[in-house]
């Protein structure tokens, strides 16, 4: 354990030295307006902000870099490089990364995934950010509660209602095209306590076979971590699914761990119905397409060790059964699939959900970009420039 820790420290130190040299080499090419750093512990989450990064790169007002691994075409640096950057720097954190506060720099928590539990999950980290980019009214409502309200006020955290750029990228409301064969999309979350894949994978494959449906599967990125018991049960789910599908004679399409939004959009257009548990992909699908959804089981991801009763008033719970049925028994899945492919009886509730669940559906980039401009104005000493935080 000690040896592994020493190797990690040595590796991080070497990467910092290399990053420092890269910074010095590229510094002359950086924008005088400032640097936007996308901070990613795991690049599988970068597609949430892919449209934002593309837009920033296109208009070239700010230099865009990455702290951590990325599959986007960005200059990548060690996160410790923020200690030596002299230009105005805005660090957009997708996870709860620790960055020390420094002059001429601001740290923003953007969160990843569409979930109610934004500030609730990050209560221990709120003091590490000067600003929050909120996706939904549910997140904003959390900041009216204690202890989040006191922490946000004590540390003077700026709050912006920005929405979800990824969903804007996925929007497609073209009328359904009649097809000879319909398609279902199965998108389970991760974790041995919450993922439906452990109980339901055989049933989903069987339903696709019995009803002669096309099947698309996108596992949560953490289900691919076959060496982690908590994430995947130490199971190679790619292998298991292909073996069971082969036994049943079922063909399906399966995406790799991380894919660009364009491929998500193609799959969402193709799919007529989403089957999920508590994965954010289900919410993205409904928000982007307005098509029906089925929820498997009543397990909800809450902070481990927390009391479920404390979370029942959150939208995470309330939408289940409202915008789509909650199926608890494997024997009931087939009939629910038949019914919803025939008629989306939840259409009215889905449309209401799409209007209210996240901020600025279809236009979130505009609000996020204004928030970024405002943050740089604050860094540069003009606290009232740009759009005000709420």
C-alpha positions in Angstrom: 0.0 0.0 0.0 2.8 2.4 1.0 4.8 1.5 -2.1 1.7 2.1 -4.4 1.1 5.5 -2.7 4.8 6.5 -3.2 4.5 5.5 -6.9 1.4 7.5 -7.3 3.0 10.6 -5.7 6.1 10.1 -7.9 3.9 9.8 -11.0 1.9 13.0 -10.1 5.1 14.9 -9.4 6.5 13.9 -12.8 3.3 14.8 -14.6 3.3 18.2 -12.8 6.9 18.9 -14.1 5.9 17.9 -17.6 2.7 20.0 -17.4 4.7 23.0 -16.1 7.0 22.8 -19.1 4.1 22.5 -21.4 2.4 25.6 -19.8 5.6 27.6 -20.3 5.8 26.5 -23.9 2.2 27.3 -24.8 1.7 30.4 -22.6 2.3 32.8 -25.5 -0.7 31.3 -27.4 -3.1 31.6 -24.5 -6.0 34.1 -24.7 -5.5 37.4 -22.7 -9.2 37.0 -21.6 -8.5 34.0 -19.5 -8.3 30.2 -19.3 -11.2 27.8 -18.8 -10.0 24.5 -17.3 -12.3 21.5 -17.5 -11.4 19.4 -14.5 -12.0 15.7 -15.0 -11.1 12.8 -12.7 -12.7 10.4 -15.2 -13.0 11.3 -18.9 -16.2 9.2 -19.1 -18.1 12.3 -17.8 -16.8 14.8 -20.3 -19.7 14.3 -22.7 -22.0 16.3 -20.3 -20.1 19.4 -21.2 -18.9 18.4 -24.7 -21.2 21.1 -26.4 -19.9 23.8 -24.1 -16.3 22.9 -24.9 -16.9 22.9 -28.6 -18.6 26.3 -28.5 -15.8 27.8 -26.4 -13.2 26.4 -28.8 -15.2 27.8 -31.8 -15.5 31.4 -30.6 -11.9 31.4 -29.2 -12.5 34.1 -26.6 -11.0 31.9 -23.9 -8.3 29.3 -24.0 -9.7 25.9 -23.0 -7.6 23.3 -21.4 -8.1 20.1 -19.3 -7.0 19.2 -15.8 -6.9 15.4 -15.9 -7.6 12.9 -18.6 -9.7 13.8 -21.6 -10.7 12.4 -25.0 -11.5 15.9 -26.3 -8.8 17.7 -28.3 -7.6 19.9 -25.4 -4.2 20.6 -24.0 -4.0 18.4 -20.9 -2.3 19.4 -17.7 -1.8 18.1 -14.1 -4.4 19.7 -11.8 -1.5 21.0 -9.7 -0.6 23.3 -12.7 -3.1 25.8 -11.3 -0.5 26.8 -8.8 1.7 28.3 -11.5 -0.8 29.7 -14.0 -0.7 33.5 -14.1 -3.6 34.2 -16.4 -7.2 34.6 -15.1 -8.3 31.0 -14.5 -11.8 29.5 -14.2 -11.7 25.8 -13.1 -14.9 24.0 -14.0 -15.1 20.9 -11.9 -17.2 17.9 -13.0 -16.3 16.0 -9.8 -15.5 17.1 -6.3 -11.8 17.7 -7.0 -9.8 19.6 -4.3 -8.3 22.9 -5.6 -6.8 25.4 -3.2 -8.2 28.9 -3.4 -5.9 31.3 -5.3 -6.0 34.9 -6.4 -7.1 35.5 -10.0 -8.8 32.0 -10.0 -12.3 30.9 -9.4 -13.5 27.3 -8.8 -16.9 26.2 -10.1 -18.8 23.0 -9.3 -20.8 21.8 -12.4 -21.8 18.3 -11.2 -22.2 15.4 -13.6 -25.3 13.6 -14.6 -28.9 14.6 -14.2 -29.9 14.0 -10.6 -31.5 15.8 -7.7 -28.7 15.1 -5.4 -26.3 17.8 -6.4 -25.5 20.0 -3.4 -26.7 17.1 -1.1 -23.9 14.9 -2.4 -21.4 17.7 -2.3 -22.1 19.2 1.1 -18.6 18.4 2.3 -17.2 20.2 -0.7 -19.3 23.4 -1.0 -16.7 25.5 0.7 -14.2 24.5 -2.0 -16.0 26.5 -4.7 -16.7 30.1 -5.4 -19.7 29.2 -7.7 -22.2 26.5 -8.5 -23.6 25.8 -12.0 -27.0 24.3 -11.2 -28.9 22.0 -13.6 -32.4 22.0 -12.1 -34.8 23.8 -9.7 -34.4 20.8 -7.4 -30.8 21.6 -6.9 -31.6 25.2 -6.2 -34.3 24.2 -3.6 -31.7 22.2 -1.8 -29.7 25.3 -1.2 -32.6 26.7 0.8 -32.3 23.9 3.3 -29.8 23.5 6.1 -26.9 22.9 6.3 -26.4 23.7 2.6 -27.9 27.2 3.0 -25.5 28.2 5.8 -22.5 26.8 4.0 -23.3 28.6 0.7 -23.9 31.9 2.6 -20.8 31.6 4.8 -18.5 31.1 1.8 -20.4 33.5 -0.5 -20.9 30.9 -3.2 -22.4 32.4 -6.4 -25.2 30.4 -7.8 -26.1 30.2 -11.5 -29.1 28.4 -13.1 -27.6 27.1 -16.3 -29.3 23.8 -17.3 -27.6 20.8 -19.0 -25.7 21.4 -22.3 -25.6 17.7 -23.1 -29.4 17.5 -23.2 -29.5 20.4 -25.7 -27.1 18.4 -27.8 -29.5 15.4 -27.7 -32.8 17.1 -28.5 -34.7 15.6 -31.3 -38.5 15.9 -31.5 -39.1 14.8 -35.0 -42.3 12.7 -35.5 -41.8 9.0 -35.0 -41.2 7.1 -38.2 -43.1 3.8 -38.7 -40.7 0.9 -38.6 -41.1 -2.8 -39.2 -39.3 -3.5 -35.9 -39.3 -1.4 -32.8 -36.3 -0.7 -30.6 -35.9 -0.7 -26.8 -32.9 0.9 -25.0 -31.6 -0.6 -21.7 -29.5 1.8 -19.7 -28.7 0.6 -16.1 -26.9 2.5 -13.4 -24.0 1.1 -11.5 -23.3 -0.3 -7.9 -24.1 -3.6 -6.4 -26.8 -2.0 -4.2 -28.7 -0.1 -6.9 -28.1 -1.4 -10.4 -30.9 -3.4 -12.0 -28.4 -5.3 -14.2 -27.8 -7.9 -11.5 -31.4 -9.0 -11.4 -32.9 -7.9 -14.7 -30.4 -8.5 -17.5 -31.8 -11.9 -18.4 -35.4 -10.6 -18.4 -34.5 -7.6 -20.6 -32.8 -9.9 -23.2 -35.8 -12.4 -23.0 -38.3 -9.6 -23.6 -36.4 -8.4 -26.6 -36.4 -11.9 -28.0 -40.1 -12.7 -27.2 -41.3 -9.5 -28.8 -38.9 -9.5 -31.7 -37.5 -6.1 -30.7 -34.2 -4.4 -31.5 -32.2 -3.9 -28.3 -29.6 -1.2 -27.5 -27.6 -1.5 -24.3 -25.5 1.3 -22.7 -24.1 0.4 -19.3 -23.1 3.0 -16.8 -19.4 3.7 -17.2 -18.7 2.3 -13.7 -20.2 -1.1 -14.6 -17.2 -1.5 -16.9 -14.9 -1.4 -13.8 -14.8 -5.2 -13.4 -12.1 -5.1 -10.7 -14.4 -3.0 -8.4 -16.9 -5.0 -6.3 -19.0 -1.9 -5.4 -19.3 -0.7 -8.9 -19.8 -3.9 -10.9 -19.7 -6.8 -8.4 -16.4 -7.7 -10.0 -18.3 -9.0 -13.0 -17.4 -8.6 -16.6 -20.8 -7.4 -17.8 -19.9 -7.1 -21.5 -18.9 -10.8 -21.5 -22.0 -11.9 -19.4 -24.4 -10.1 -21.6 -23.0 -11.5 -24.8 -22.9 -15.0 -23.4 -26.6 -14.8 -22.3 -27.6 -13.2 -25.6 -25.8 -16.0 -27.5 -27.6 -18.6 -25.4 -31.0 -17.0 -26.1 -30.2 -16.2 -29.7 -30.7 -12.5 -29.2 -28.8 -9.8 -31.1 -28.2 -6.4 -29.6 -26.1 -3.3 -30.0 -23.8 -2.3 -27.2 -21.9 0.9 -26.7 -18.4 1.2 -25.2 -17.7 2.9 -21.9 -17.7 6.5 -23.2 -19.2 7.7 -26.4 -19.7 11.2 -27.9 -23.1 12.9 -27.8 -23.6 12.3 -31.5 -23.8 8.6 -31.0 -26.1 9.0 -28.0 -28.4 11.1 -30.2 -28.5 8.4 -32.9 -29.4 5.8 -30.4 -32.1 8.0 -28.8 -33.6 8.7 -32.2 -33.7 4.9 -33.0 -35.1 3.8 -29.6 -38.9 3.8 -29.0 -38.7 3.1 -25.3 -36.1 3.4 -22.5 -35.7 0.8 -19.7 -33.6 2.0 -16.8 -33.4 1.9 -13.0 -32.0 5.1 -11.4 -29.5 6.0 -14.2 -29.4 9.6 -15.4 -29.5 8.3 -19.0 -33.2 7.6 -18.5 -33.9 11.2 -17.6 -31.8 12.4 -20.5 -33.8 10.2 -22.9 -37.1 11.6 -21.8 -36.0 15.2 -21.7 -34.4 14.9 -25.2 -37.2 12.9 -26.9 -40.4 12.9 -24.9 -40.6 9.2 -25.5 -41.8 6.6 -22.9 -39.7 5.1 -20.1 -39.9 2.2 -17.7 -38.2 2.2 -14.3 -37.0 -1.1 -12.8 -37.3 -1.7 -9.1 -37.6 0.9 -6.3 -33.9 1.3 -5.5 -32.7 4.9 -5.6 -29.1 6.0 -5.3 -28.7 8.1 -2.2 -25.5 8.8 -0.2 -24.3 5.6 1.3 -25.3 5.3 4.9 -28.0 7.9 4.6 -31.6 7.3 5.6 -33.9 6.8 2.6 -36.8 8.6 4.4 -34.8 11.8 4.4 -34.8 11.9 0.6 -38.4 10.9 -0.3 -39.4 14.5 -1.0 -36.8 14.9 -3.7 -37.8 14.8 -7.4 -35.6 11.7 -7.8 -38.3 9.7 -6.1 -41.4 11.6 -7.2 -40.9 11.2 -11.0 -40.9 7.4 -10.8 -44.4 6.2 -11.5 -45.4 9.7 -12.7 -43.6 9.8 -16.1 -43.4 6.0 -16.5 -44.3 2.9 -14.6 -42.2 1.3 -11.9 -41.9 -2.4 -12.6 -41.0 -4.5 -9.5 -41.6 -8.0 -10.8 -39.8 -9.5 -13.7 -43.0 -11.2 -14.9 -44.6 -7.7 -15.4 -41.9 -6.2 -17.7 -43.1 -7.8 -20.9 -46.6 -6.5 -20.7 -45.5 -3.0 -19.7 -43.2 -2.9 -22.8 -46.1 -4.0 -25.0 -48.5 -1.4 -23.5 -46.1 1.5 -23.8 -45.0 0.7 -27.3 -48.6 0.7 -28.2 -49.5 4.0 -26.5 -47.6 6.4 -24.3 -50.2 7.0 -21.6 -47.7 9.1 -19.7 -47.3 11.7 -22.5 -48.9 14.5 -20.6 -46.8 14.0 -17.5 -43.7 13.7 -19.6 -44.3 17.0 -21.3 -44.8 18.7 -17.9 -41.6 17.1 -16.7 -39.7 18.3 -19.7 -40.8 21.9 -19.0 -39.9 21.9 -15.4 -37.2 19.5 -14.4 -34.1 21.3 -15.7 -33.4 24.9 -16.5 -33.4 26.3 -20.0 -34.0 23.1 -22.0 -32.6 23.7 -25.5 -30.8 26.9 -24.5 -28.5 26.1 -21.6 -25.3 26.9 -23.4 -26.3 30.6 -23.6 -26.8 30.7 -19.8 -23.7 28.8 -19.0 -21.6 31.0 -21.3 -23.0 34.1 -19.6 -22.1 32.6 -16.2 -18.6 32.0 -17.4 -18.3 35.6 -18.6 -19.6 36.8 -15.3 -17.1 34.7 -13.4 -14.2 36.2 -15.4 -15.6 39.6 -14.8 -15.4 38.9 -11.0 -11.9 37.6 -11.3 -10.9 40.8 -13.1 -12.5 43.0 -10.4 -15.9 43.9 -12.0 -18.4 42.2 -9.7 -21.4 43.5 -11.6 -20.5 42.7 -15.2 -22.4 40.2 -17.3 -25.5 38.3 -16.0 -25.9 38.3 -12.3 -25.9 35.1 -10.3 -29.1 34.3 -8.5 
